[in-house]
Amino acid sequence: MILEVRELTKAFGGLKAIEEVNFKVRQGSIVSIIGPNGAGKTTLFNCLTGILPSTKGRILFEGKEITYWKPHAITAKGIARTFQNIRIFAAMTVLENVMIGQHSRSKEGLFTAVMGTTTFRKEEETIKSKAFEYLEFAGISGYADVLADNLPYGCQKRLEIARALATEPRLLLLDEPAAGMNPQETLELMELIRRIRGWGKTVIIIEHDMKVVMGISDWIIVLDHGVKIAEGTPNEIQNNPDVIEAYLGKEEVF
């Protein structure tokens, strides 16, 4: 298992956003976390990536406890994420955005950067080359020199994924990657996520689009009011009465 979550709880005062959540994620799988609005999905992601400290419980990544690690240490360990609301550097080019992700793996320090040493310049060229490869992988290399703020919405989403991949994670967390996309963009996104898995990465997604969830997931975890109410294969989740009830009678949930 690449990730194991044990009795994870996050409370805000007297309100428990997630409560004693347990699950495991198998290496090389695509896992979806679903649930109604307010179920605690993004809070769970924030705890997994160190943005929020958990109140109770344990998080193990590749067998090592990372429960109270800082975000930068978790990224360095091999976990990256995107956000529900796009967080790109709008005034930088598309290529520069991805280079920032690569810089998290830089071996050169501030002194060599300031002095512009030969070693630093060589590493910068390597970072630039690798960043371009990630743009190609995400299908947006043609926009490399465009300001990120001028990208079409769907391409901005791909840029966020490319930048996260540039940190060279083994586990990638995607928070509502299909939100706001048209049907064609959604299909292309699903193919991109499959290719990421094919590239040897493990992927966990939060997603409301059930066609995406059922179309690409190996395993699904369902939260409701911060509590895990079910997990299983797409077929098992589609037919789980607790899951259907959690969606408050939406007859065509799936």
C-alpha positions in Angstrom: 0.0 0.0 0.0 1.3 3.4 -0.9 -1.0 5.3 1.5 -2.7 4.3 4.7 -5.0 6.5 6.7 -5.9 5.4 10.2 -8.7 7.0 12.3 -8.1 10.4 10.8 -10.1 13.1 12.5 -10.1 16.9 11.9 -12.2 19.1 14.2 -12.9 22.8 14.0 -13.9 23.7 17.5 -16.8 21.3 18.3 -17.4 20.5 14.6 -15.7 17.3 13.2 -15.2 17.9 9.5 -13.8 14.3 9.2 -14.2 11.7 11.9 -12.1 8.5 12.3 -11.7 7.9 8.6 -9.8 4.7 7.6 -8.7 3.6 4.2 -5.7 2.2 2.2 -4.6 3.0 -1.3 -2.9 0.5 -3.4 0.1 1.5 -5.5 -0.6 2.2 -9.1 -4.4 2.6 -8.6 -6.9 5.4 -9.3 -9.0 6.0 -6.3 -11.9 8.4 -6.2 -13.3 10.1 -3.0 -16.9 11.1 -3.4 -19.7 12.4 -1.3 -22.3 15.2 -1.1 -21.2 18.8 -0.6 -19.8 19.3 2.9 -18.8 15.7 3.3 -15.2 16.5 4.3 -13.5 15.6 1.0 -11.3 18.7 0.6 -10.6 18.8 4.4 -9.2 15.2 4.0 -7.0 16.3 1.1 -5.8 19.3 3.2 -4.8 16.9 6.1 -3.1 14.5 3.7 -0.9 17.3 2.3 -0.1 19.1 5.5 -2.2 22.2 4.8 -4.3 21.4 7.9 -3.0 19.5 10.9 -5.2 16.6 11.8 -6.8 16.5 15.3 -6.3 12.7 15.6 -5.2 9.7 13.7 -2.2 8.7 11.5 -1.2 9.1 7.9 1.4 6.7 6.5 3.0 7.1 3.1 5.1 4.2 1.8 5.1 2.9 5.4 6.5 6.1 6.9 4.3 8.3 9.2 3.8 11.8 7.8 0.9 12.9 9.9 2.3 16.2 11.2 4.7 17.0 8.4 4.8 20.4 6.7 3.5 20.8 3.1 7.0 21.3 1.6 8.3 18.1 3.4 5.3 16.1 2.1 5.9 17.3 -1.4 9.6 16.4 -1.1 8.6 13.0 0.1 6.6 12.4 -3.1 3.0 13.6 -2.7 1.6 16.4 -5.0 -1.9 17.9 -5.4 -4.0 20.3 -7.4 -6.7 22.5 -6.0 -10.5 22.9 -6.6 -9.9 26.6 -7.4 -7.1 27.0 -10.0 -3.9 28.3 -8.5 -1.6 29.2 -11.3 1.0 32.0 -11.4 -1.0 34.2 -13.9 1.8 36.6 -14.7 4.3 33.8 -15.6 4.4 31.8 -18.8 3.0 28.3 -18.9 6.6 26.9 -19.1 7.7 29.0 -16.1 4.8 27.7 -14.1 5.9 24.1 -14.6 9.6 25.0 -14.0 8.5 26.1 -10.5 7.4 22.6 -9.8 10.7 21.2 -11.0 12.6 23.6 -8.8 11.3 21.7 -5.8 13.8 19.0 -6.9 16.7 21.4 -7.5 20.0 20.5 -6.0 21.5 24.0 -6.3 21.3 26.5 -3.5 20.7 30.3 -3.3 24.5 31.1 -3.6 24.9 29.3 -6.9 21.7 30.9 -8.2 22.8 34.4 -7.3 26.3 33.8 -8.7 25.0 32.2 -11.9 27.5 29.4 -11.8 28.0 27.0 -14.7 26.5 24.2 -12.5 23.4 26.4 -11.9 23.0 27.3 -15.5 23.3 23.6 -16.5 20.7 22.6 -14.0 18.3 25.4 -15.2 18.6 24.1 -18.7 17.7 20.6 -17.4 14.8 21.9 -15.4 13.5 23.8 -18.5 13.8 20.7 -20.7 12.0 18.5 -18.1 9.3 21.1 -17.7 8.6 21.1 -21.4 8.3 17.3 -21.3 5.6 17.6 -18.7 3.8 20.2 -20.9 4.0 17.7 -23.8 2.6 15.0 -21.5 -0.3 17.2 -20.5 -1.0 18.2 -24.1 -0.3 21.9 -23.8 3.3 22.3 -25.0 2.0 24.6 -27.8 1.2 27.2 -25.1 4.7 27.1 -23.5 5.4 30.8 -24.0 1.9 32.0 -23.4 1.1 33.8 -20.1 -0.8 31.3 -17.9 -3.6 33.8 -17.4 -4.4 33.7 -21.1 -4.9 30.0 -21.3 -8.3 28.5 -22.0 -9.9 27.2 -18.8 -9.4 23.5 -19.6 -5.8 24.1 -20.4 -5.3 25.9 -17.1 -6.5 22.8 -15.4 -4.0 20.7 -17.4 -1.3 23.2 -16.4 -2.0 22.7 -12.8 -1.6 18.9 -13.3 1.6 19.4 -15.3 3.1 21.6 -12.5 2.1 19.0 -9.9 3.7 16.2 -11.9 6.9 18.4 -12.2 7.5 17.9 -8.5 8.0 14.2 -9.5 5.4 12.7 -7.1 4.6 9.0 -6.7 1.1 10.0 -5.4 -1.0 12.7 -7.1 -4.1 14.2 -5.5 -6.5 15.9 -7.9 -9.3 18.1 -6.3 -12.3 18.2 -8.7 -10.2 18.1 -11.9 -13.2 18.0 -14.2 -15.1 20.9 -12.6 -16.2 23.5 -15.2 -15.0 21.4 -18.2 -17.1 20.7 -21.3 -17.8 17.1 -22.3 -14.8 16.9 -24.7 -12.4 18.4 -22.2 -13.7 15.9 -19.6 -13.0 12.9 -21.9 -9.5 14.2 -22.6 -9.0 14.7 -18.8 -10.0 11.1 -18.2 -7.5 9.9 -20.7 -4.8 12.1 -19.2 -5.4 10.6 -15.7 -5.2 7.1 -17.2 -1.9 8.0 -18.8 -0.6 9.3 -15.4 -1.5 6.0 -13.9 0.2 4.3 -16.8 3.3 6.4 -16.1 3.6 4.6 -12.7 1.8 7.1 -10.5 -0.9 6.5 -8.0 -3.9 9.0 -8.3 -6.5 10.0 -5.8 -9.3 12.3 -7.1 -12.1 14.2 -5.5 -14.8 14.5 -8.1 -18.6 15.2 -8.5 -18.9 14.1 -12.1 -20.0 10.5 -11.6 -19.3 9.6 -15.3 -15.6 10.5 -14.6 -15.6 8.6 -11.3 -17.2 5.5 -12.7 -15.2 5.6 -15.9 -11.7 5.7 -14.4 -11.7 4.5 -10.8 -10.3 1.2 -9.6 -11.7 1.9 -6.1 -14.1 4.5 -4.6 -14.4 5.9 -1.1 -17.6 7.6 0.0 -17.8 10.2 2.7 -20.9 11.7 4.3 -20.8 14.3 7.0 -17.1 13.5 7.5 -17.6 9.8 8.0 -16.7 7.1 5.6 -19.9 5.2 4.8 -18.7 2.9 2.0 -15.8 1.9 -0.2 -15.5 -0.6 -3.0 -15.4 -1.0 -6.8 -17.5 1.2 -9.0 -20.1 -1.5 -9.4 -20.3 -2.0 -5.7 -20.7 1.7 -5.0 -23.4 2.1 -7.7 -25.5 -0.5 -5.9 -24.8 0.5 -2.3 -28.0 1.7 -0.6 -26.2 3.8 2.0 -24.5 5.7 -0.9 -27.8 6.2 -2.7 -29.4 7.5 0.5 -26.5 9.9 1.2 -27.2 11.6 -2.1 -30.7 12.4 -0.8 -32.8 10.6 -3.4 -31.0 11.9 -6.5 -32.5 9.2 -8.8 -29.8 9.5 -11.5 -26.7 9.9 -9.3 -24.8 7.4 -11.4 
